[in-house]
Amino acid sequence: MSIGIWQIAIVVILVVLLFGRGKISSLMGDVAKGIKSFKKGMASDVTDDSEPKNISDDNQDNNKSNNKE
């Protein structure tokens, strides 16, 4: 048994009746803002990571500063 056009139409009509058009459009707007924010964050991460960071050097520096205290 496959999903037909009538089953999809019934589900869409039920969703619109339950949530209303305003709620669905605001939800889609929030999803679009989230996608834009994610893309912007990914683009800024690429530019910030131009020089790789050595984690072991940071740990040694932190251990030295903790021993001085």
N, CA, C and O atoms as a Tripos MOL2 file, in Angstrom:
@<TRIPOS>MOLECULE
protein
  276   275    69     0     0
PROTEIN
NO_CHARGES

@<TRIPOS>ATOM
      1 N           0.8400   -1.1720    0.0000 N.3       1 MET1
      2 CA          0.0000    0.0000    0.0000 C.3       1 MET1
      3 C           0.8920    1.2440    0.0000 C.2       1 MET1
      4 O           1.6910    1.4390    0.9160 O.2       1 MET1
      5 N           0.7560    2.0560   -0.9970 N.am      2 SER2
      6 CA          1.5580    3.2670   -1.1080 C.3       2 SER2
      7 C           0.7330    4.4900   -0.7040 C.2       2 SER2
      8 O          -0.4980    4.4570   -0.6900 O.2       2 SER2
      9 N           1.4380    5.5540   -0.3810 N.am      3 ILE3
     10 CA          0.7710    6.7940    0.0130 C.3       3 ILE3
     11 C           0.3570    7.5380   -1.2450 C.2       3 ILE3
     12 O           1.1870    7.8170   -2.1100 O.2       3 ILE3
     13 N          -0.9060    7.8520   -1.3460 N.am      4 GLY4
     14 CA         -1.4220    8.5370   -2.5160 C.3       4 GLY4
     15 C          -1.6030   10.0190   -2.2690 C.2       4 GLY4
     16 O          -1.3560   10.5230   -1.1730 O.2       4 GLY4
     17 N          -2.0370   10.6990   -3.3020 N.am      5 ILE5
     18 CA         -2.2390   12.1380   -3.2350 C.3       5 ILE5
     19 C          -3.3650   12.4930   -2.2670 C.2       5 ILE5
     20 O          -3.3170   13.5400   -1.6210 O.2       5 ILE5
     21 N          -4.3760   11.6310   -2.1620 N.am      6 TRP6
     22 CA         -5.4890   11.9200   -1.2620 C.3       6 TRP6
     23 C          -5.0640   11.8510    0.1980 C.2       6 TRP6
     24 O          -5.5120   12.6640    1.0070 O.2       6 TRP6
     25 N          -4.2120   10.9030    0.5480 N.am      7 GLN7
     26 CA         -3.7400   10.8030    1.9310 C.3       7 GLN7
     27 C          -2.8940   12.0220    2.3010 C.2       7 GLN7
     28 O          -3.0110   12.5490    3.4080 O.2       7 GLN7
     29 N          -2.0510   12.4650    1.3830 N.am      8 ILE8
     30 CA         -1.2240   13.6480    1.6340 C.3       8 ILE8
     31 C          -2.1120   14.8820    1.7840 C.2       8 ILE8
     32 O          -1.8790   15.7060    2.6690 O.2       8 ILE8
     33 N          -3.1260   15.0160    0.9280 N.am      9 ALA9
     34 CA         -4.0310   16.1650    0.9850 C.3       9 ALA9
     35 C          -4.7840   16.1940    2.3090 C.2       9 ALA9
     36 O          -4.9570   17.2630    2.8940 O.2       9 ALA9
     37 N          -5.2320   15.0470    2.7870 N.am     10 ILE10
     38 CA         -5.9580   14.9810    4.0590 C.3      10 ILE10
     39 C          -5.0560   15.3920    5.2210 C.2      10 ILE10
     40 O          -5.4910   16.1190    6.1150 O.2      10 ILE10
     41 N          -3.8160   14.9400    5.2160 N.am     11 VAL11
     42 CA         -2.8770   15.2910    6.2800 C.3      11 VAL11
     43 C          -2.5950   16.7910    6.2550 C.2      11 VAL11
     44 O          -2.5450   17.4210    7.3110 O.2      11 VAL11
     45 N          -2.4130   17.3680    5.0810 N.am     12 VAL12
     46 CA         -2.1630   18.8100    4.9640 C.3      12 VAL12
     47 C          -3.3550   19.6090    5.4640 C.2      12 VAL12
     48 O          -3.1850   20.6030    6.1710 O.2      12 VAL12
     49 N          -4.5450   19.1890    5.1060 N.am     13 ILE13
     50 CA         -5.7560   19.8880    5.5580 C.3      13 ILE13
     51 C          -5.8880   19.8080    7.0740 C.2      13 ILE13
     52 O          -6.2410   20.8010    7.7100 O.2      13 ILE13
     53 N          -5.6150   18.6630    7.6580 N.am     14 LEU14
     54 CA         -5.6860   18.5200    9.1090 C.3      14 LEU14
     55 C          -4.6600   19.4050    9.8130 C.2      14 LEU14
     56 O          -4.9660   20.0190   10.8350 O.2      14 LEU14
     57 N          -3.4630   19.4710    9.2770 N.am     15 VAL15
     58 CA         -2.4170   20.3080    9.8800 C.3      15 VAL15
     59 C          -2.8230   21.7810    9.8270 C.2      15 VAL15
     60 O          -2.6530   22.5120   10.8030 O.2      15 VAL15
     61 N          -3.3550   22.2100    8.6950 N.am     16 VAL16
     62 CA         -3.7870   23.6050    8.5600 C.3      16 VAL16
     63 C          -4.9420   23.8980    9.5170 C.2      16 VAL16
     64 O          -4.9860   24.9730   10.1160 O.2      16 VAL16
     65 N          -5.8690   22.9660    9.6690 N.am     17 LEU17
     66 CA         -6.9800   23.1720   10.5880 C.3      17 LEU17
     67 C          -6.5190   23.2260   12.0460 C.2      17 LEU17
     68 O          -7.0400   24.0140   12.8350 O.2      17 LEU17
     69 N          -5.5540   22.4000   12.3990 N.am     18 LEU18
     70 CA         -5.0890   22.3510   13.7800 C.3      18 LEU18
     71 C          -4.2430   23.5710   14.1490 C.2      18 LEU18
     72 O          -4.4340   24.1560   15.2160 O.2      18 LEU18
     73 N          -3.3230   23.9520   13.2880 N.am     19 PHE19
     74 CA         -2.3670   25.0030   13.6200 C.3      19 PHE19
     75 C          -2.7240   26.3610   13.0300 C.2      19 PHE19
     76 O          -2.3160   27.3880   13.5720 O.2      19 PHE19
     77 N          -3.4520   26.3880   11.9650 N.am     20 GLY20
     78 CA         -3.7820   27.6570   11.3260 C.3      20 GLY20
     79 C          -2.6600   28.1220   10.4030 C.2      20 GLY20
     80 O          -1.4990   27.7460   10.5620 O.2      20 GLY20
     81 N          -3.0420   28.9490    9.4380 N.am     21 ARG21
     82 CA         -2.0550   29.4150    8.4640 C.3      21 ARG21
     83 C          -1.0270   30.3350    9.0890 C.2      21 ARG21
     84 O           0.1450   30.2820    8.7160 O.2      21 ARG21
     85 N          -1.4300   31.1770   10.0280 N.am     22 GLY22
     86 CA         -0.5010   32.1200   10.6550 C.3      22 GLY22
     87 C           0.5970   31.4180   11.4230 C.2      22 GLY22
     88 O           1.7660   31.7950   11.3410 O.2      22 GLY22
     89 N           0.2180   30.3970   12.1690 N.am     23 LYS23
     90 CA          1.1970   29.6490   12.9600 C.3      23 LYS23
     91 C           2.1790   28.9160   12.0610 C.2      23 LYS23
     92 O           3.3740   28.8780   12.3500 O.2      23 LYS23
     93 N           1.6930   28.3430   10.9880 N.am     24 ILE24
     94 CA          2.5670   27.6090   10.0630 C.3      24 ILE24
     95 C           3.5240   28.5680    9.3640 C.2      24 ILE24
     96 O           4.7020   28.2500    9.2070 O.2      24 ILE24
     97 N           3.0400   29.7410    8.9400 N.am     25 SER25
     98 CA          3.9200   30.6880    8.2520 C.3      25 SER25
     99 C           4.9700   31.2540    9.2030 C.2      25 SER25
    100 O           6.1120   31.4650    8.7960 O.2      25 SER25
    101 N           4.6100   31.5030   10.4580 N.am     26 SER26
    102 CA          5.6020   31.9950   11.4180 C.3      26 SER26
    103 C           6.6280   30.9120   11.7370 C.2      26 SER26
    104 O           7.8030   31.2100   11.9520 O.2      26 SER26
    105 N           6.1870   29.6630   11.7690 N.am     27 LEU27
    106 CA          7.1020   28.5560   11.9970 C.3      27 LEU27
    107 C           8.0870   28.4270   10.8460 C.2      27 LEU27
    108 O           9.2750   28.1940   11.0700 O.2      27 LEU27
    109 N           7.6080   28.5750    9.6170 N.am     28 MET28
    110 CA          8.4940   28.5110    8.4560 C.3      28 MET28
    111 C           9.4790   29.6850    8.4580 C.2      28 MET28
    112 O          10.6290   29.5300    8.0490 O.2      28 MET28
    113 N           9.0310   30.8490    8.9140 N.am     29 GLY29
    114 CA          9.9290   31.9990    9.0330 C.3      29 GLY29
    115 C          11.0280   31.7470   10.0500 C.2      29 GLY29
    116 O          12.1820   32.1140    9.8280 O.2      29 GLY29
    117 N          10.6710   31.1160   11.1710 N.am     30 ASP30
    118 CA         11.6660   30.7800   12.1880 C.3      30 ASP30
    119 C          12.6640   29.7540   11.6630 C.2      30 ASP30
    120 O          13.8540   29.8370   11.9670 O.2      30 ASP30
    121 N          12.1940   28.7930   10.8810 N.am     31 VAL31
    122 CA         13.0840   27.8000   10.2940 C.3      31 VAL31
    123 C          14.0560   28.4730    9.3260 C.2      31 VAL31
    124 O          15.2430   28.1470    9.3090 O.2      31 VAL31
    125 N          13.5570   29.4040    8.5270 N.am     32 ALA32
    126 CA         14.4190   30.1230    7.5790 C.3      32 ALA32
    127 C          15.4720   30.9450    8.3220 C.2      32 ALA32
    128 O          16.6270   30.9870    7.8980 O.2      32 ALA32
    129 N          15.0920   31.5990    9.4270 N.am     33 LYS33
    130 CA         16.0560   32.3620   10.2170 C.3      33 LYS33
    131 C          17.1180   31.4410   10.8060 C.2      33 LYS33
    132 O          18.2950   31.7980   10.8580 O.2      33 LYS33
    133 N          16.7060   30.2710   11.2440 N.am     34 GLY34
    134 CA         17.6590   29.3100   11.7900 C.3      34 GLY34
    135 C          18.6560   28.8310   10.7500 C.2      34 GLY34
    136 O          19.8440   28.6880   11.0400 O.2      34 GLY34
    137 N          18.1770   28.5840    9.5450 N.am     35 ILE35
    138 CA         19.0650   28.1440    8.4670 C.3      35 ILE35
    139 C          20.0510   29.2460    8.1160 C.2      35 ILE35
    140 O          21.2350   28.9730    7.9210 O.2      35 ILE35
    141 N          19.5810   30.4970    8.0320 N.am     36 LYS36
    142 CA         20.4730   31.6270    7.7330 C.3      36 LYS36
    143 C          21.5160   31.7870    8.8250 C.2      36 LYS36
    144 O          22.6890   32.0210    8.5350 O.2      36 LYS36
    145 N          21.1000   31.6630   10.0740 N.am     37 SER37
    146 CA         22.0260   31.7860   11.1900 C.3      37 SER37
    147 C          23.0690   30.6680   11.1630 C.2      37 SER37
    148 O          24.2440   30.9050   11.4400 O.2      37 SER37
    149 N          22.6410   29.4590   10.8320 N.am     38 PHE38
    150 CA         23.5580   28.3300   10.7460 C.3      38 PHE38
    151 C          24.5820   28.5420    9.6450 C.2      38 PHE38
    152 O          25.7720   28.2990    9.8450 O.2      38 PHE38
    153 N          24.1250   28.9990    8.4770 N.am     39 LYS39
    154 CA         25.0430   29.2510    7.3690 C.3      39 LYS39
    155 C          26.0290   30.3510    7.7120 C.2      39 LYS39
    156 O          27.2090   30.2570    7.3750 O.2      39 LYS39
    157 N          25.5490   31.4080    8.3880 N.am     40 LYS40
    158 CA         26.4260   32.5020    8.7910 C.3      40 LYS40
    159 C          27.4610   32.0050    9.8000 C.2      40 LYS40
    160 O          28.6310   32.3820    9.7250 O.2      40 LYS40
    161 N          27.0450   31.1760   10.7220 N.am     41 GLY41
    162 CA         27.9690   30.6140   11.7050 C.3      41 GLY41
    163 C          29.0070   29.7090   11.0740 C.2      41 GLY41
    164 O          30.1750   29.7310   11.4630 O.2      41 GLY41
    165 N          28.5920   28.9200   10.1110 N.am     42 MET42
    166 CA         29.5450   28.0430    9.4250 C.3      42 MET42
    167 C          30.5440   28.8620    8.6170 C.2      42 MET42
    168 O          31.7190   28.5010    8.5510 O.2      42 MET42
    169 N          30.1040   29.9480    8.0070 N.am     43 ALA43
    170 CA         31.0080   30.7900    7.2180 C.3      43 ALA43
    171 C          32.0160   31.4880    8.1200 C.2      43 ALA43
    172 O          33.1810   31.6260    7.7450 O.2      43 ALA43
    173 N          31.5970   31.9280    9.2970 N.am     44 SER44
    174 CA         32.5270   32.6030   10.1970 C.3      44 SER44
    175 C          33.4990   31.6170   10.8250 C.2      44 SER44
    176 O          34.6310   31.9960   11.1270 O.2      44 SER44
    177 N          33.1010   30.3690   11.0310 N.am     45 ASP45
    178 CA         34.0110   29.3540   11.5720 C.3      45 ASP45
    179 C          35.1440   29.0650   10.6040 C.2      45 ASP45
    180 O          36.2820   28.8560   11.0260 O.2      45 ASP45
    181 N          34.8500   29.0500    9.3240 N.am     46 VAL46
    182 CA         35.8700   28.7560    8.3310 C.3      46 VAL46
    183 C          36.9200   29.8600    8.3220 C.2      46 VAL46
    184 O          38.1090   29.5640    8.2060 O.2      46 VAL46
    185 N          36.5210   31.1070    8.4390 N.am     47 THR47
    186 CA         37.4780   32.2100    8.4090 C.3      47 THR47
    187 C          38.2580   32.3020    9.7160 C.2      47 THR47
    188 O          39.4140   32.7250    9.7010 O.2      47 THR47
    189 N          37.6670   31.9200   10.8440 N.am     48 ASP48
    190 CA         38.3620   31.9940   12.1270 C.3      48 ASP48
    191 C          39.4100   30.9060   12.2840 C.2      48 ASP48
    192 O          40.3810   31.0980   13.0170 O.2      48 ASP48
    193 N          39.2470   29.7820   11.6270 N.am     49 ASP49
    194 CA         40.1520   28.6520   11.7720 C.3      49 ASP49
    195 C          41.2550   28.6600   10.7270 C.2      49 ASP49
    196 O          41.6330   27.5970   10.2340 O.2      49 ASP49
    197 N          41.7770   29.8140   10.3760 N.am     50 SER50
    198 CA         42.8160   29.8740    9.3560 C.3      50 SER50
    199 C          44.1150   29.2710    9.8690 C.2      50 SER50
    200 O          44.8880   28.7250    9.0830 O.2      50 SER50
    201 N          44.3730   29.3580   11.1850 N.am     51 GLU51
    202 CA         45.5860   28.7850   11.7560 C.3      51 GLU51
    203 C          45.1970   27.6800   12.7260 C.2      51 GLU51
    204 O          44.4770   27.9400   13.6900 O.2      51 GLU51
    205 N          45.6570   26.4480   12.4960 N.am     52 PRO52
    206 CA         45.2810   25.3530   13.4000 C.3      52 PRO52
    207 C          45.8490   25.5850   14.8010 C.2      52 PRO52
    208 O          46.9200   26.1670   14.9730 O.2      52 PRO52
    209 N          45.1110   25.1210   15.7750 N.am     53 LYS53
    210 CA         45.4800   25.3260   17.1670 C.3      53 LYS53
    211 C          45.9770   24.0140   17.7530 C.2      53 LYS53
    212 O          45.3480   22.9720   17.5700 O.2      53 LYS53
    213 N          47.0890   24.0590   18.4490 N.am     54 ASN54
    214 CA         47.6550   22.8750   19.0690 C.3      54 ASN54
    215 C          47.1220   22.7760   20.4960 C.2      54 ASN54
    216 O          47.4360   23.6150   21.3400 O.2      54 ASN54
    217 N          46.3320   21.7720   20.7570 N.am     55 ILE55
    218 CA         45.6690   21.6340   22.0500 C.3      55 ILE55
    219 C          46.6680   21.2620   23.1400 C.2      55 ILE55
    220 O          46.5270   21.7180   24.2740 O.2      55 ILE55
    221 N          47.6650   20.4520   22.8280 N.am     56 SER56
    222 CA         48.6170   20.0260   23.8490 C.3      56 SER56
    223 C          49.4200   21.1990   24.3870 C.2      56 SER56
    224 O          49.7470   21.2060   25.5740 O.2      56 SER56
    225 N          49.7530   22.1930   23.5670 N.am     57 ASP57
    226 CA         50.4600   23.3760   24.0450 C.3      57 ASP57
    227 C          49.5990   24.1530   25.0370 C.2      57 ASP57
    228 O          50.1090   24.6590   26.0360 O.2      57 ASP57
    229 N          48.3040   24.2520   24.7700 N.am     58 ASP58
    230 CA         47.3970   24.9540   25.6820 C.3      58 ASP58
    231 C          47.3190   24.2490   27.0230 C.2      58 ASP58
    232 O          47.2920   24.8940   28.0710 O.2      58 ASP58
    233 N          47.2830   22.9300   26.9900 N.am     59 ASN59
    234 CA         47.2060   22.1740   28.2360 C.3      59 ASN59
    235 C          48.4750   22.3550   29.0540 C.2      59 ASN59
    236 O          48.4000   22.4590   30.2790 O.2      59 ASN59
    237 N          49.6350   22.3950   28.4130 N.am     60 GLN60
    238 CA         50.8900   22.5940   29.1280 C.3      60 GLN60
    239 C          50.9390   23.9900   29.7270 C.2      60 GLN60
    240 O          51.3980   24.1560   30.8570 O.2      60 GLN60
    241 N          50.4760   24.9980   28.9930 N.am     61 ASP61
    242 CA         50.4410   26.3620   29.5070 C.3      61 ASP61
    243 C          49.5200   26.4700   30.7150 C.2      61 ASP61
    244 O          49.8450   27.1520   31.6870 O.2      61 ASP61
    245 N          48.3700   25.7980   30.6570 N.am     62 ASN62
    246 CA         47.4340   25.8280   31.7790 C.3      62 ASN62
    247 C          48.0080   25.1310   32.9960 C.2      62 ASN62
    248 O          47.8180   25.5920   34.1220 O.2      62 ASN62
    249 N          48.7070   24.0270   32.7880 N.am     63 ASN63
    250 CA         49.3210   23.3120   33.9060 C.3      63 ASN63
    251 C          50.4020   24.1600   34.5570 C.2      63 ASN63
    252 O          50.5200   24.1510   35.7820 O.2      63 ASN63
    253 N          51.1910   24.8870   33.7870 N.am     64 LYS64
    254 CA         52.2350   25.7450   34.3320 C.3      64 LYS64
    255 C          51.6310   26.8830   35.1490 C.2      64 LYS64
    256 O          52.1320   27.2100   36.2250 O.2      64 LYS64
    257 N          50.5590   27.4860   34.6420 N.am     65 SER65
    258 CA         49.9320   28.5740   35.3780 C.3      65 SER65
    259 C          49.2700   28.0790   36.6590 C.2      65 SER65
    260 O          49.2380   28.8040   37.6530 O.2      65 SER65
    261 N          48.7420   26.8550   36.6520 N.am     66 ASN66
    262 CA         48.1220   26.2930   37.8580 C.3      66 ASN66
    263 C          49.1900   25.9680   38.9050 C.2      66 ASN66
    264 O          48.9370   26.0990   40.1030 O.2      66 ASN66
    265 N          50.3560   25.5540   38.4760 N.am     67 ASN67
    266 CA         51.4300   25.2180   39.4310 C.3      67 ASN67
    267 C          51.9940   26.4720   40.0880 C.2      67 ASN67
    268 O          52.4700   26.3950   41.2210 O.2      67 ASN67
    269 N          51.9580   27.6260   39.4210 N.am     68 LYS68
    270 CA         52.4780   28.8700   39.9850 C.3      68 LYS68
    271 C          51.5950   29.3680   41.1130 C.2      68 LYS68
    272 O          52.0820   30.0320   42.0280 O.2      68 LYS68
    273 N          50.3370   29.0680   41.0670 N.am     69 GLU69
    274 CA         49.3960   29.5540   42.0960 C.3      69 GLU69
    275 C          49.5490   28.7720   43.3070 C.2      69 GLU69
    276 O          48.8530   29.0160   44.2920 O.2      69 GLU69
@<TRIPOS>BOND
     1     1     2 1
     2     2     3 1
     3     3     4 2
     4     3     5 am
     5     5     6 1
     6     6     7 1
     7     7     8 2
     8     7     9 am
     9     9    10 1
    10    10    11 1
    11    11    12 2
    12    11    13 am
    13    13    14 1
    14    14    15 1
    15    15    16 2
    16    15    17 am
    17    17    18 1
    18    18    19 1
    19    19    20 2
    20    19    21 am
    21    21    22 1
    22    22    23 1
    23    23    24 2
    24    23    25 am
    25    25    26 1
    26    26    27 1
    27    27    28 2
    28    27    29 am
    29    29    30 1
    30    30    31 1
    31    31    32 2
    32    31    33 am
    33    33    34 1
    34    34    35 1
    35    35    36 2
    36    35    37 am
    37    37    38 1
    38    38    39 1
    39    39    40 2
    40    39    41 am
    41    41    42 1
    42    42    43 1
    43    43    44 2
    44    43    45 am
    45    45    46 1
    46    46    47 1
    47    47    48 2
    48    47    49 am
    49    49    50 1
    50    50    51 1
    51    51    52 2
    52    51    53 am
    53    53    54 1
    54    54    55 1
    55    55    56 2
    56    55    57 am
    57    57    58 1
    58    58    59 1
    59    59    60 2
    60    59    61 am
    61    61    62 1
    62    62    63 1
    63    63    64 2
    64    63    65 am
    65    65    66 1
    66    66    67 1
    67    67    68 2
    68    67    69 am
    69    69    70 1
    70    70    71 1
    71    71    72 2
    72    71    73 am
    73    73    74 1
    74    74    75 1
    75    75    76 2
    76    75    77 am
    77    77    78 1
    78    78    79 1
    79    79    80 2
    80    79    81 am
    81    81    82 1
    82    82    83 1
    83    83    84 2
    84    83    85 am
    85    85    86 1
    86    86    87 1
    87    87    88 2
    88    87    89 am
    89    89    90 1
    90    90    91 1
    91    91    92 2
    92    91    93 am
    93    93    94 1
    94    94    95 1
    95    95    96 2
    96    95    97 am
    97    97    98 1
    98    98    99 1
    99    99   100 2
   100    99   101 am
   101   101   102 1
   102   102   103 1
   103   103   104 2
   104   103   105 am
   105   105   106 1
   106   106   107 1
   107   107   108 2
   108   107   109 am
   109   109   110 1
   110   110   111 1
   111   111   112 2
   112   111   113 am
   113   113   114 1
   114   114   115 1
   115   115   116 2
   116   115   117 am
   117   117   118 1
   118   118   119 1
   119   119   120 2
   120   119   121 am
   121   121   122 1
   122   122   123 1
   123   123   124 2
   124   123   125 am
   125   125   126 1
   126   126   127 1
   127   127   128 2
   128   127   129 am
   129   129   130 1
   130   130   131 1
   131   131   132 2
   132   131   133 am
   133   133   134 1
   134   134   135 1
   135   135   136 2
   136   135   137 am
   137   137   138 1
   138   138   139 1
   139   139   140 2
   140   139   141 am
   141   141   142 1
   142   142   143 1
   143   143   144 2
   144   143   145 am
   145   145   146 1
   146   146   147 1
   147   147   148 2
   148   147   149 am
   149   149   150 1
   150   150   151 1
   151   151   152 2
   152   151   153 am
   153   153   154 1
   154   154   155 1
   155   155   156 2
   156   155   157 am
   157   157   158 1
   158   158   159 1
   159   159   160 2
   160   159   161 am
   161   161   162 1
   162   162   163 1
   163   163   164 2
   164   163   165 am
   165   165   166 1
   166   166   167 1
   167   167   168 2
   168   167   169 am
   169   169   170 1
   170   170   171 1
   171   171   172 2
   172   171   173 am
   173   173   174 1
   174   174   175 1
   175   175   176 2
   176   175   177 am
   177   177   178 1
   178   178   179 1
   179   179   180 2
   180   179   181 am
   181   181   182 1
   182   182   183 1
   183   183   184 2
   184   183   185 am
   185   185   186 1
   186   186   187 1
   187   187   188 2
   188   187   189 am
   189   189   190 1
   190   190   191 1
   191   191   192 2
   192   191   193 am
   193   193   194 1
   194   194   195 1
   195   195   196 2
   196   195   197 am
   197   197   198 1
   198   198   199 1
   199   199   200 2
   200   199   201 am
   201   201   202 1
   202   202   203 1
   203   203   204 2
   204   203   205 am
   205   205   206 1
   206   206   207 1
   207   207   208 2
   208   207   209 am
   209   209   210 1
   210   210   211 1
   211   211   212 2
   212   211   213 am
   213   213   214 1
   214   214   215 1
   215   215   216 2
   216   215   217 am
   217   217   218 1
   218   218   219 1
   219   219   220 2
   220   219   221 am
   221   221   222 1
   222   222   223 1
   223   223   224 2
   224   223   225 am
   225   225   226 1
   226   226   227 1
   227   227   228 2
   228   227   229 am
   229   229   230 1
   230   230   231 1
   231   231   232 2
   232   231   233 am
   233   233   234 1
   234   234   235 1
   235   235   236 2
   236   235   237 am
   237   237   238 1
   238   238   239 1
   239   239   240 2
   240   239   241 am
   241   241   242 1
   242   242   243 1
   243   243   244 2
   244   243   245 am
   245   245   246 1
   246   246   247 1
   247   247   248 2
   248   247   249 am
   249   249   250 1
   250   250   251 1
   251   251   252 2
   252   251   253 am
   253   253   254 1
   254   254   255 1
   255   255   256 2
   256   255   257 am
   257   257   258 1
   258   258   259 1
   259   259   260 2
   260   259   261 am
   261   261   262 1
   262   262   263 1
   263   263   264 2
   264   263   265 am
   265   265   266 1
   266   266   267 1
   267   267   268 2
   268   267   269 am
   269   269   270 1
   270   270   271 1
   271   271   272 2
   272   271   273 am
   273   273   274 1
   274   274   275 1
   275   275   276 2
@<TRIPOS>SUBSTRUCTURE
     1 MET1         2 RESIDUE 1 A MET
     2 SER2         6 RESIDUE 1 A SER
     3 ILE3        10 RESIDUE 1 A ILE
     4 GLY4        14 RESIDUE 1 A GLY
     5 ILE5        18 RESIDUE 1 A ILE
     6 TRP6        22 RESIDUE 1 A TRP
     7 GLN7        26 RESIDUE 1 A GLN
     8 ILE8        30 RESIDUE 1 A ILE
     9 ALA9        34 RESIDUE 1 A ALA
    10 ILE10       38 RESIDUE 1 A ILE
    11 VAL11       42 RESIDUE 1 A VAL
    12 VAL12       46 RESIDUE 1 A VAL
    13 ILE13       50 RESIDUE 1 A ILE
    14 LEU14       54 RESIDUE 1 A LEU
    15 VAL15       58 RESIDUE 1 A VAL
    16 VAL16       62 RESIDUE 1 A VAL
    17 LEU17       66 RESIDUE 1 A LEU
    18 LEU18       70 RESIDUE 1 A LEU
    19 PHE19       74 RESIDUE 1 A PHE
    20 GLY20       78 RESIDUE 1 A GLY
    21 ARG21       82 RESIDUE 1 A ARG
    22 GLY22       86 RESIDUE 1 A GLY
    23 LYS23       90 RESIDUE 1 A LYS
    24 ILE24       94 RESIDUE 1 A ILE
    25 SER25       98 RESIDUE 1 A SER
    26 SER26      102 RESIDUE 1 A SER
    27 LEU27      106 RESIDUE 1 A LEU
    28 MET28      110 RESIDUE 1 A MET
    29 GLY29      114 RESIDUE 1 A GLY
    30 ASP30      118 RESIDUE 1 A ASP
    31 VAL31      122 RESIDUE 1 A VAL
    32 ALA32      126 RESIDUE 1 A ALA
    33 LYS33      130 RESIDUE 1 A LYS
    34 GLY34      134 RESIDUE 1 A GLY
    35 ILE35      138 RESIDUE 1 A ILE
    36 LYS36      142 RESIDUE 1 A LYS
    37 SER37      146 RESIDUE 1 A SER
    38 PHE38      150 RESIDUE 1 A PHE
    39 LYS39      154 RESIDUE 1 A LYS
    40 LYS40      158 RESIDUE 1 A LYS
    41 GLY41      162 RESIDUE 1 A GLY
    42 MET42      166 RESIDUE 1 A MET
    43 ALA43      170 RESIDUE 1 A ALA
    44 SER44      174 RESIDUE 1 A SER
    45 ASP45      178 RESIDUE 1 A ASP
    46 VAL46      182 RESIDUE 1 A VAL
    47 THR47      186 RESIDUE 1 A THR
    48 ASP48      190 RESIDUE 1 A ASP
    49 ASP49      194 RESIDUE 1 A ASP
    50 SER50      198 RESIDUE 1 A SER
    51 GLU51      202 RESIDUE 1 A GLU
    52 PRO52      206 RESIDUE 1 A PRO
    53 LYS53      210 RESIDUE 1 A LYS
    54 ASN54      214 RESIDUE 1 A ASN
    55 ILE55      218 RESIDUE 1 A ILE
    56 SER56      222 RESIDUE 1 A SER
    57 ASP57      226 RESIDUE 1 A ASP
    58 ASP58      230 RESIDUE 1 A ASP
    59 ASN59      234 RESIDUE 1 A ASN
    60 GLN60      238 RESIDUE 1 A GLN
    61 ASP61      242 RESIDUE 1 A ASP
    62 ASN62      246 RESIDUE 1 A ASN
    63 ASN63      250 RESIDUE 1 A ASN
    64 LYS64      254 RESIDUE 1 A LYS
    65 SER65      258 RESIDUE 1 A SER
    66 ASN66      262 RESIDUE 1 A ASN
    67 ASN67      266 RESIDUE 1 A ASN
    68 LYS68      270 RESIDUE 1 A LYS
    69 GLU69      274 RESIDUE 1 A GLU
